[in-house]
Amino acid sequence: MRQSSYDTGAGEQEKALLVSLVTDHVRRSGADPQHSLEELASLAETAGVEVIDSIMQNLDVPDKRYFVGKGKAQEIREMAEETGAMTAIFDQELSGAQVRNLEEVLDMKIIDRTQLILDIFAGRAKTREGILQVELAQLSYLLPRLSGHGKNLSRLGGGIGTRGPGETKLETDRRHIRDRITELKRQLETVTAHRNLHRERRRKVGAVQVALVGYTNAGKSTLLRQLTDADVLAEDKLFATLDPTSRNLTLPSGKEIILTDTVGFIQNLPHDLVAAFRATLEEAAEADLLLHVVDASSPMRVRQQKVVDEVLQELGAGGKPMLIVYNKIDLSSETALSMLTGGQDTIRVNAFVEQDMSRLREAIEDRILGEVAEFRIPASRGDLAALAYRVGEVLGQETDEDWLLLTVRLNPADMEKSGRALEAFRASE
């Protein structure tokens, strides 16, 4: 059974130092190294690690042997000896050689950001599919780095970086790992086939699917629970939920749709993880509408939105209809709220206010079923009446002398594609 505790096995929290390298590339990109380091601390906290201190190094480019340079590595060792830290967590991805060299200098367990995220996922996966996907990502990450994780993999006890796929075999048996990767991919193909079958069934019965996407801890699971009364985990932690959850959502009109919560995104989301979870994340690509949940209270919300958009593009879901849901407005300052972008494709909510949830249900309905509009068409224009029937559902029809009054629930896609001729005849409110 996969080890589930996040402590060291001795009843004490694992103590760690956080290390970040700021290069010229990072500075030119406009990224905020301090925020990234704070996010790393949150990840460590999620993994059950006690963060003792953090260290930031400035270099033009990473040191090929020691990443932060040998001098800074010696400084980290001295700090570790003073504080009792036994683990160094790096905010960037390390090569196998860099891990090996840093282990020799520091005599500590070396974990990078990717391995930390994978470790959290290993502890959070509950379904068979999630467990398979995490193990595949871990093995894909570790295979090219085996020579650099000698001490890590032979250390006794528990803690981050030691959870998952048969650590004692990783050091010596590459063939075993490759065989296991092949087997995991085969099993995941079977799971994917079942998922595709369910998708096809939903299409045949005309089921409408809406997917919650967003940065981790933006409040997606809370929204799912508040909108559908779903019994799902919702914690103020990164990656509180990992496996996708789908529930029926009843819209104000009485129509039922499927609302799916997906795994949260994060900057520098491990590529192996995106690849392994592609089948799950493709729920977003298959959805009729995306609810992009944004933490309105986060000072990094613009960067977080960009990260989510980039991952959606990679998954082929970049062009999907989207409603941006600014969540946690109750935690946001007036200044922050004033800087939020507006428009018909955005809505601001507090997930714990039922009035806001009612507005969100209505907004979803407008985008799924289309808005209800009235048109006043000349009775002689049978072509326009026929067009109204093609671009939506005619809910009511009346005649007024030489005019035909139609009440239509418009299909957004069909209206955009073919219905512009009707706009001139839209009845004024």
N, C-alpha and C positions, 0 to 999 in steps of 0.2 A: 504493500500500500504506500502511496506517495506520502512522504512526511508532510504534515500539515502545519506544524507549529513554526512560528517565525522567530523563536528565541534560539539560544545557543545550545539548548538541550540541558543546561544546568540551572534552569529557572531564572536566568538573568537575561536582560535584553542585550543583544549584540551592540557593541559600541563602535561607531564608525566616524571617520573623518571624510568630509566631502572635498573633492578636488576638481577645479575647473581651469581649463586653459583658454585664454582669450588670444586669438591670433588676428593677424591683419585681415584675413578673410571674414572673420566674425565681425570685426569693427566696420568693415565696408558694407556688410549685409544689413547693418542697422539693427541687428538683434540685440536684445538686452541680456548680457551675460548674468547679471545679478538676478533677474527674474528666473532665468533658466536654473540657476543654482538654488533658488527658493523652491522651484518646482521639484528639483532633485531631492531636496529635503522632505517635501511632501510625499514623494515616492518612497523614500526611505522610511518615513513614518508609517505609510501604508503597509510596508513590508515588516513592520514591527521592530525597526532598528532605532536605537538611540543615537542621534547626531550630536557628537561632542563639539565639533568645530568645523570650519570650512576654510579652504585655502584657494586663492586665485592667483594664477601665474600668467604673465604677459610675455608672449614670444611672437616673432614674425610668422614662424611656421612651427608645427609640432616637432619636437626632437625625435628623430627616428628610433633611437634606442630606449630613451626613458620618458618620452612624451613631453614631460614638463621640464626636462633637463636633469642632469645628475645632481647638481647643487640643490635644486628645489626638492628632489627626491630625498636627499639627506635631511633637509629641513622638515619634511613630512615625517620622517622616521623619528626625529628628535621630539616632534610634537606628539607623536603616538606614544612614545615612551613616557612622556610627561602626563598624558591624559589617560593612558590605559586602553586606548583604542586598538582593536585587533583587525580592523577592516578599513580599507581605503576605497571609497566609491568615487569613480571618475565620471564627470558629466558628459564626456564624449566617449566614442567607441574606440577601443584599443585593439591593436593587432596582437597575435599570439606572442610574437617576439617581445613586444613592449611589456606584456603581462609578465613574461618570464624574467626580463631584466628588472622590472620593478619589484617583483617578489624577492629577488636576490638582494636588492638594496634595502627594501623596507622590512622584510621578514613579516609580511602581513598578507591577509587574504586581499586580493585585488578584484574588484567588481567594477564593470563599466555600466553606463546608463542602459544600454541594450539588455545586458544580463539582468539588471535589476528589474526592468519592466517584464522580462520573460519570467522571472522568478515570481513576481506578483501574479501574473497570469496563471502560473502553475498552481498557485494556492487558491485561485478564484474559480478555476474551471470546475464545473460540476457535471455537465452532460458528457456523454461518450464523445460526441463530436468535439466539444471544447477541449477535452483532455487530449484527444488525438492531435488536434491542431497545435496545442501548446507544445506537446512533445516533439512534433515535427519541426516547429520553429526553434526549439532548444537545440535539437540535434544538428539542424542546418547551420545554426550559429556556431556550435562548438567544434564541428568537424574540422574546419580549416585552422582551428586554434588549439588543437590538442597539445601541441608541443609547448604551448605557453601556459597551460593550466595544470602543470604537474602538482605543485603544492596545493593549489585550491582543491583538486579532486581527491587528494590523499588525506586531507585534513579530517579529523574525526569531529563529532559533534554535529550540529545542524546549522541553521542560519541561512542567510541569503546566499544564493549561488550554488547551493548544494542540494536543491530540491529537484527531483525529476528523474531523468532517464538513465538509471543504472550507472552512477558515477564511477564505480570501480572498474568498469569495462572501458570507459571512454579513453583512458590513457593509453591502452595497448591494442585495442581491437578496432581499427578503422573499418575493416570489412564488415564487422558486426554492425557498426553504426550505419554504414551504407545500406546493408540489407534491411535494417530496421526502418530507415527512411523510405526505402522502396515499398515495404509492407504498409507503412503508415499512409503513404500516398494512395496505395491500392484501397485501403479501408476508407479513406476520405472520399475517393471516387464513388464508392458505394453509397456513402452518406449523401454526397452531392446529387447522385442520381435520384435518391429518395426525395431530396429537397426540391429538385426540378420537377419531379412527378407531382408533388403537392402544389407547386406553382402553376403547373399546367391545369390541374384540377380547379384551382381558384380562377384561372382565366376562363375556363369553360363555363363555370357557373356565374361568371360576371362579377366575382368578388373584387372589391376595390381595396387596395393596400396603401397605407400611409406609413412611412418609416421615420422614426425619430433619429436624427443624427446630430452630432455636435462634439465639442471638446469634452474630455473627461471631467466629471463633476459639474457639468453645466445644469444638471437637474432633469435629465431625460427620464430616468426611472421614476422620479417623483411625479412628473407630468403623466406618465403612463398610469401610475397608481391613482392619481387624482381624477383623470379623465375616465377611467374604466373601472375603478374600484378593484384593480388587480392586486393580488397579494404578492408583491415583488419587493425585493430588498432595495432600500433607498437610504444610503448613508452619505455623510459629508466626507467622503474619501475618494481618492482617485481610483478608477476602475472598480467601483463598488459592485457593479454587475458586469459579467463577462459574456455569458451565454445569451443569445437573443431570445426575447420573450414576445409573444404575440397574443393580443387580446381583442375581443370584439368591442367596438366603440359605436354606440348608438348616437346618431346625429339628431339635431332638432326635428328634422322631418320624419324621423322614425327609421330611416335607412341605416342598416348596420354595415360597417366597414371593418377592416382588420388594421389594427395599429401595432406596429412592431418596434420594439426598443433594440437598438444595435449597440455594439461595443463602442466606448468613447475613444476619440482620437487624442493624440498628444503630439507635440512637436518632436521631430526625430523619432517617430514611431518606427521601430525596427522593421527593416524591409522584409526579413524572414517572417515576421509576424503578419504583415500585410498579405504576404503571399500565402501563408498557411490559413489565414482567416478569410481568404478571398470568397469562398463559398458562402460564408456567413455575411460578409459585408456586401455581397451582391444582392442581398435583400434590398439594399438602398437603390441599386441600379434597376431593380425590377419594380420598384414602388411607383404608384401613380402620382404620388406627391411626397416631397420631403419636408419635414419640419426641422429646420436647422435651429437647434436650441442654443442660445448664446447666454452666457452668464453676464448680465448687464452690469453687475457689480465689480467685475474683474477689470483692473487697470490695463490688462493685456488682451482685452476682448477683440480688438482689431486684428492682432497677430493670431489669436486663436481661431477667429473666423477664417483667416487666410489659410491656416494649416488644414482646417476641415475642407475648405474648397479644393485644396491641392490633392488631398486624398480622394475626394469624390471624383475629381478629374481622372486620377489614376485608375479608378474603378469603372470609368465610363459612365458615371452618373452626373457629370458636370452640367448637362443641359436639361436636367429634370426640372419640372415645375417645383418651386420652392417657396415656402412661407418661413420667414425668419422670425423666430419666437424669442424676444428678449425676456429672459426669465430673471427672477430674483430682483425685481425692481424695488422691492421693499428694503433691500440692502444697499441700494445705489444712492449716491449723493445727487443733489439737484444738478450739480455741474456735470456729472457723468450722464444723467438722463438727458440733459440738453444736447449732448454730443451724439446721441444715438440717431442713426439714419431713420427716416420715416418713409412713408409711402404705403401703397395698397398691399405690398407684399411683406409687410412687417406688422407685428403686434407686440405689445408690451404686457406682461402678465406677472402676477404673483401666484405661484402654483397652489397656494393655500387659500386663495380667495375664490369662492365658487362663482361669483359674478365674472371674474376673469376667465375661468374655465368655460363658462357658458359662451362668452365672446369668442374663445378659441374654437369651440365646437362649431359655432356659426361660421367662423372664418374658414375652417376646414371644409364645411359643407359648401360654401360659396365657390371654393376652388375645385372641389371634387365634382359636385353636381352642377355647378355654375350659378351665377347670380340670376335672380328673377327680374326680368325687365318687361316693360310694356311698349308695344309698337303701335303706331297709328298709320295704317297703310291704306292708300287709295284702293277702293274696291275693284278698280279696273286692273290693279297690278297683281294678278294671280301668280306671277313669277316670284314676287317678293314674299307672298304668303307661303308658297312652296319652299322658298329658301329658309323661312323661319322654322318650318317643320324639319328641315335638314340639319340646322345648326343647334337645335335644342328640343326640349320637350314642351309642347304647347299645353299650358295648364288651363287656359280659358280663351274663349273666342266670342266676341260680340260685334254687332253691326251698328253703326251710327250714321244714318243717311248714306253718304257716299264713302264712308270710311269703314275699315275693318280694324277692330281693336283686338290685339293678340297679347296675352300674358304668357311669356315664354321663359322657362328655365334654360339658360344658355349653356351649351357645352363650350368651355373656354378654348379648347384646341380648335374645334370646328368653327367657332366664331372668329377666331384669329385668322384662320385659313380662308374661309369662304364668306363670312357674314358681314363684311365691311359695308356692303351696299345697304344693309338695314340701318346703319347708324343714323343716317339722316332722318329716319322715321321713328326714332326712339321718342316716346312720349315724355314730356318734361314732368318732373316731379312737383 
